[in-house]
Amino acid sequence: TIGVATEVKLISVDDVSETFHVALLIHTHFKTKSIRPNPKGRDEFLRVPEYDGYLPKLILVNLVEGGDFDTVVRVNRQTGEVWASFQTTCHINESLELFQFPFDRQLFRVGFKSPNAQFDRWHLDLDILDFPDEIGGSVASGDGKRPNE
């Protein structure tokens, strides 16, 4: 099971076409057999620029345009845990419900799936977000806990 937490920044909305321009940051947390824990290693996640081990494949379900991920991988050599962050900006489609105007409540969903992973929610504190400052918008974060806790 892979822990997953998602951050979304809403950049713009096109209400006519019902598309949203968003910045997504999807964090995954897991153990893999390719990294053996080393009890003498440092208990910290270090960035690994040329990681070639297992990564979950992410597919955005309601993608209209964009969606190519930039990936950053961090590894904890002491525990053997991997923390991979996938970042992209893209346009997604979501239906707007306007039948109770002006008292509508909009649900904004970003759907993604993976052919090679099973996900479980993982809570991340908003203080550790990695969004670059140049991306404007509001932040919303998924909510949950680490797998097996």
N, C-alpha and C positions, 0 to 999 in steps of 0.2 A: 504494500500500500504506500502511496506517495502522498505526503502532506502538501496541500496547495492553499495559497492565499492570493487573492487578486486585488489589485488596486486599479481604479479607473479614474481618469481625468476627462471630464467632458469639455471638449474644446469648442464645439459649435453644434447647432441643431438646424436641420433643414426640415421644417414641419410640412412642407408641401410634398417632398419625396419620402418623408418619414425616415430619414437617415441621420445618423449621429457621427460626428468626427470625434474620435476618442483616442486617448493615449492609454495603453494597457501595460501593466507590469504584473506578470504572473510569476509568483515565487513557488518553487517546488523544493521539497525536502525529503531525502530518502537515503537508504543505505544500498550499496551495490557490491556485488562479489568481486568486482575488479579492484576495489580498494580495501586492503586488509588493515584493520585497526592496529595501531602501534601505541601501546600504553605509555611508551616513553616520549611520544610525539607531543607537540604543543596542542593544548586544548583550545584551538581557535580556528575559525574559518578563514583560509587564505585563498586569494584569487588564483585560479589556474588558467592562464591564457590559452594554453593549447591542450585542453582536456579532450580525450578521445574515447572516454568510457560511455556507459549507457546514459541517455537522456530521454525523457518522455517526449513523444511527438505530439504537438498541439495543433488542433484544427479548429479554427473559429467557425462556428455553425452559422451565424447570421452575418457573415462578412460580405460586404459589397465591393470594397476596393482596398488595396494595401494588405497588411497583415504579415509582412516578412519580419521575422523576429530577430533582434539582436540578443545574443545570449551571453550571460556572464555566469561562470561557474566558480564556486568556492568549495573547498574541501577541508574537512577537519581530519587531519591525519591520525589523531589520537583515537577518535571514535569511528572513523571510516564513513562518516556522514557526508552527503553532498547537498549543497544548496545551490540550485540553478535558478537564475532569474531571466525571464523572457520579456523583452520590451518591444513594443511596436506602436505606431500610430496608424489608424485605419478608419474606414467608414463602415459602420454596421447599420443594419436595418432593424427597426422595431416599430410595431404598430402603435399609433397614438389613439387613445380612447378619449373621445371628445363628446360623448353622448350626455354627460352631466355638466356641461359647461355652465358656469365658470368654476364648478366645484369638482373638477376632475382630479383624479389622482393617477399619475403616470408611473407605470412600472418600467424600469429601464433594465433590460437584461442583456448581458453579454454571454453568449453561449460558446463553450468550447468543449471538445472531447479529445480522446486520445486512443489510437488503436493499440498502443503498447503499454498502457498504464491504467491502474485503478486509483482514483483520487479519494482523499479524505480531507475534510477541512482542517486548516491549521491557522491558529490565531497569530497575527503579527502586530506588534505595537506600532502605531502610526509614526512614532519618533524615528524609526529606522528605515523609512521609505527611501528609495533610490531614484525617484523621479528627478530628472534634470530641471533646474530652475527655469530654463527658457520655455518649457511647456506650460502654457497657461491653463486655467480651468480649476474645477473643484475636485477634491479627492474623496472617494468612497472606498471603503476597504471591506473585503470579505471577513467573515467572522467564524471562528471555530477553534480547533485545538490540534495539537500534534497527534499523529497517529499513535495508537496504543497507549494513550494517556487518559 
